[in-house]
Amino acid sequence: MVELGYNTNFHTMTKMTPFEALHGYVPVIPNLIYNGKTLIEVDNYSVQTREQIGRMLYEKFCKAQERMRMHADKK
């Protein structure tokens, strides 16, 4: 239960849950297969989403690191 709570808790820095950052979708997602999509389309969507999230997280972590560096250099 603790793991579920942590993985579905919205994170302020990344603006998403850890589950969403790792898997590329929110835990409760409508089944895309039944919306007329094929498994290949769903898989391609998942891969593209993960790549976008990976790039976005990298940028956010770089910005956070820069802010920490700036504050550390002041002292």
DRENBALUM-370197 format. One record per residue: residue number from 1; residue in three letters; chain; x, y, z of N, C-alpha, C, O, CB in turn. Coordinates in pm, whole numbers, plus 50000, padded with zeros to 5 digits. Glycine has a CB too. Example, Ala and Ser with C-alpha at 12.3 -4.5 7.8 and 13.67 -1.06 7.14 Angstrom:
2
R    k    r  c  n.east  n.north   n.up  ca.east  ca.north  ca.up  c.east  c.north   c.up  o.east  o.north   o.up  cb.east  cb.north  cb.up
R    1  ALA  A   51319    49431  50780    51230     49550  50780   51320    49670  50780   51424    49668  50846    51131     49553  50905
R    2  SER  A   51285    49775  50708    51367     49894  50714   51290    50003  50787   51341    50114  50804    51408     49940  50572
***
This chain:
75
R    k    r  c  n.east  n.north   n.up  ca.east  ca.north  ca.up  c.east  c.north   c.up  o.east  o.north   o.up  cb.east  cb.north  cb.up
R    1  MET  A   50082    49881  50000    50000     50000  50000   50087    50126  50000   50053    50226  49936    49906     50000  50121
R    2  VAL  A   50198    50122  50072    50287     50237  50075   50347    50263  49937   50355    50377  49892    50399     50216  50179
R    3  GLU  A   50388    50155  49871    50445     50168  49737   50343    50225  49639   50376    50312  49559    50496     50032  49687
R    4  LEU  A   50220    50177  49646    50114     50229  49560   50090    50377  49589   50075    50456  49496    49984     50150  49580
R    5  GLY  A   50088    50413  49717    50068     50552  49754   50179    50642  49701   50152    50752  49652    50059     50565  49904
R    6  TYR  A   50302    50596  49711    50415     50675  49663   50412    50688  49511   50431    50797  49456    50549     50612  49708
R    7  ASN  A   50389    50576  49443    50393     50576  49296   50278    50651  49231   50287    50687  49114    50393     50436  49246
R    8  THR  A   50171    50675  49305    50058     50748  49248   50044    50888  49307   49945    50957  49282    49929     50671  49271
R    9  ASN  A   50144    50931  49385    50143     51064  49444   50205    51164  49348   50314    51142  49297    50218     51064  49579
R   10  PHE  A   50136    51273  49324    50181     51378  49232   50307    51443  49286   50310    51484  49402    50071     51484  49210
R   11  HIS  A   50411    51454  49205    50538     51511  49245   50548    51654  49193   50524    51678  49074    50657     51425  49194
R   12  THR  A   50581    51749  49279    50577     51890  49239   50686    51928  49140   50663    52013  49054    50589     51977  49361
R   13  MET  A   50804    51867  49148    50911     51904  49056   50885    51851  48915   50901    51924  48817    51046     51851  49107
R   14  THR  A   50844    51724  48905    50824     51664  48773   50685    51690  48717   50660    51668  48599    50847     51516  48781
R   15  LYS  A   50595    51737  48801    50455     51763  48761   50384    51637  48714   50295    51644  48630    50451     51868  48650
R   16  MET  A   50423    51522  48770    50358     51395  48739   50389    51295  48850   50470    51323  48938    50405     51340  48600
R   17  THR  A   50326    51181  48845    50352     51077  48944   50475    50997  48902   50507    50993  48784    50229     50984  48960
R   18  PRO  A   50544    50932  48997    50656     50846  48960   50615    50735  48864   50691    50699  48774    50719     50786  49084
R   19  PHE  A   50496    50680  48882    50445     50576  48791   50436    50628  48649   50477    50561  48554    50307     50526  48837
R   20  GLU  A   50382    50749  48635    50368     50808  48502   50504    50837  48440   50522    50819  48320    50285     50938  48509
R   21  ALA  A   50600    50881  48521    50734     50908  48470   50802    50781  48423   50875    50782  48324    50819     50975  48578
R   22  LEU  A   50779    50671  48493    50843     50545  48457   50776    50476  48340   50843    50427  48249    50844     50453  48576
R   23  HIS  A   50642    50472  48343    50569     50394  48243   50513    50477  48128   50478    50422  48024    50458     50321  48309
R   24  GLY  A   50503    50607  48146    50455     50692  48038   50305    50711  48035   50252    50770  47941    50499     50637  47909
R   25  TYR  A   50235    50663  48135    50090     50683  48143   50049    50679  48289   50119    50624  48374    50013     50575  48060
R   26  VAL  A   49933    50738  48316    49882     50738  48452   49829    50599  48485   49786    50528  48394    49772     50845  48471
R   27  PRO  A   49829    50557  48612    49787     50421  48647   49646    50385  48601   49622    50272  48558    49796     50404  48795
R   28  VAL  A   49554    50477  48609    49417     50449  48566   49398    50515  48430   49371    50635  48421    49311     50500  48670
R   29  ILE  A   49412    50435  48324    49401     50488  48188   49296    50407  48113   49290    50285  48128    49539     50484  48113
R   30  PRO  A   49214    50472  48034    49119     50394  47954   49194    50301  47859   49302    50335  47811    49025     50488  47874
R   31  ASN  A   49139    50187  47833    49204     50089  47747   49199    50139  47603   49092    50145  47542    49136     49950  47760
R   32  LEU  A   49315    50174  47549    49322     50231  47414   49291    50128  47306   49252    50166  47196    49459     50291  47390
R   33  ILE  A   49306    50000  47336    49282     49895  47238   49135    49894  47197   49103    49871  47080    49323     49758  47293
R   34  TYR  A   49047    49919  47291    48904     49913  47262   48851    50042  47200   48732    50053  47171    48828     49883  47388
R   35  ASN  A   48938    50139  47180    48897     50264  47115   48932    50262  46967   48949    50368  46906    48963     50384  47183
R   36  GLY  A   48943    50143  46908    48971     50131  46767   49119    50129  46734   49156    50131  46617    48907     50242  46694
R   37  LYS  A   49203    50125  46834    49348     50123  46811   49397    49978  46812   49341    49893  46881    49422     50207  46919
R   38  THR  A   49501    49952  46737    49563     49820  46737   49673    49816  46842   49713    49920  46895    49619     49784  46597
R   39  LEU  A   49721    49696  46871    49828     49682  46969   49954    49756  46925   50025    49812  47009    49860     49535  46992
R   40  ILE  A   49983    49758  46796    50101     49826  46744   50088    49977  46765   50185    50042  46806    50123     49794  46594
R   41  GLU  A   49970    50032  46739    49949     50175  46760   49963    50212  46907   50022    50314  46941    49812     50217  46708
R   42  VAL  A   49909    50128  46994    49919     50152  47137   50064    50144  47181   50109    50227  47260    49833     50050  47216
R   43  ASP  A   50139    50046  47131    50279     50030  47166   50361    50149  47115   50445    50201  47188    50335     49899  47109
R   44  ASN  A   50337    50192  46993    50408     50309  46939   50379    50433  47023   50468    50513  47050    50368     50333  46792
R   45  TYR  A   50253    50449  47062    50215     50563  47146   50291    50556  47279   50341    50659  47326    50061     50564  47172
R   46  SER  A   50301    50438  47339    50370     50422  47467   50518    50458  47453   50573    50527  47538    50355     50279  47518
R   47  VAL  A   50581    50412  47347    50723     50439  47325   50746    50589  47305   50837    50647  47364    50777     50360  47204
R   48  GLN  A   50664    50651  47223    50679     50795  47198   50656    50875  47326   50728    50970  47355    50581     50841  47089
R   49  THR  A   50555    50835  47403    50526     50905  47527   50640    50891  47626   50678    50989  47690    50397     50852  47589
R   50  ARG  A   50696    50771  47638    50810     50751  47729   50929    50835  47687   50997    50892  47772    50849     50602  47733
R   51  GLU  A   50955    50844  47559    51067     50925  47511   51045    51072  47543   51137    51141  47587    51086     50906  47360
R   52  GLN  A   50923    51121  47522    50891     51261  47553   50906    51287  47702   50963    51389  47742    50749     51296  47507
R   53  ILE  A   50855    51197  47783    50865     51213  47928   51010    51209  47972   51051    51286  48060    50783     51105  48001
R   54  GLY  A   51089    51120  47913    51230     51111  47947   51303    51242  47918   51383    51288  48000    51295     50998  47871
R   55  ARG  A   51276    51302  47802    51339     51429  47768   51293    51540  47863   51374    51621  47908    51306     51468  47622
R   56  MET  A   51163    51542  47894    51111     51645  47982   51171    51631  48123   51208    51731  48184    50958     51637  47988
R   57  LEU  A   51179    51506  48175    51237     51485  48307   51384    51525  48309   51430    51585  48407    51223     51339  48349
R   58  TYR  A   51457    51495  48204    51598     51533  48197   51612    51685  48206   51698    51735  48279    51662     51481  48065
R   59  GLU  A   51528    51757  48133    51532     51903  48138   51499    51956  48276   51564    52048  48325    51437     51962  48035
R   60  LYS  A   51396    51899  48339    51356     51944  48472   51464    51915  48576   51490    51998  48663    51226     51878  48513
R   61  PHE  A   51528    51798  48567    51634     51766  48661   51755    51856  48640   51822    51894  48736    51674     51619  48647
R   62  CYS  A   51785    51891  48515    51896     51983  48487   51867    52121  48546   51955    52183  48604    51921     51994  48335
R   63  LYS  A   51743    52168  48532    51705     52297  48589   51714    52294  48740   51763    52388  48802    51564     52337  48545
R   64  ALA  A   51667    52185  48801    51674     52172  48947   51819    52168  48994   51854    52229  49094    51599     52045  48994
R   65  GLN  A   51902    52097  48920    52044     52090  48954   52109    52228  48944   52191    52265  49029    52117     51989  48862
R   66  GLU  A   52074    52303  48842    52129     52437  48825   52085    52528  48940   52165    52607  48990    52085     52495  48691
R   67  ARG  A   51957    52518  48982    51909     52598  49095   51985    52562  49223   52023    52651  49299    51758     52577  49116
R   68  MET  A   52007    52431  49246    52081     52389  49364   52224    52441  49359   52278    52486  49460    52080     52236  49377
R   69  ARG  A   52286    52435  49242    52423     52484  49226   52430    52633  49253   52523    52681  49318    52475     52454  49084
R   70  MET  A   52331    52707  49204    52328     52851  49223   52318    52887  49372   52388    52976  49420    52210     52913  49146
R   71  HIS  A   52231    52815  49444    52215     52841  49588   52339    52799  49664   52377    52865  49761    52093     52767  49643
R   72  ALA  A   52403    52691  49624    52525     52646  49693   52639    52743  49669   52721    52765  49759    52565     52506  49645
R   73  ASP  A   52647    52802  49551    52754     52896  49520   52740    53027  49596   52839    53097  49618    52758     52924  49371
R   74  LYS  A   52618    53060  49637    52597     53182  49715   52662    53171  49852   52706    53271  49909    52447     53211  49730
R   75  LYS  A   52669    53049  49904    52726     53028  50037   52870    52991  50023   52938    52969  50123    52650     52921  50115
***
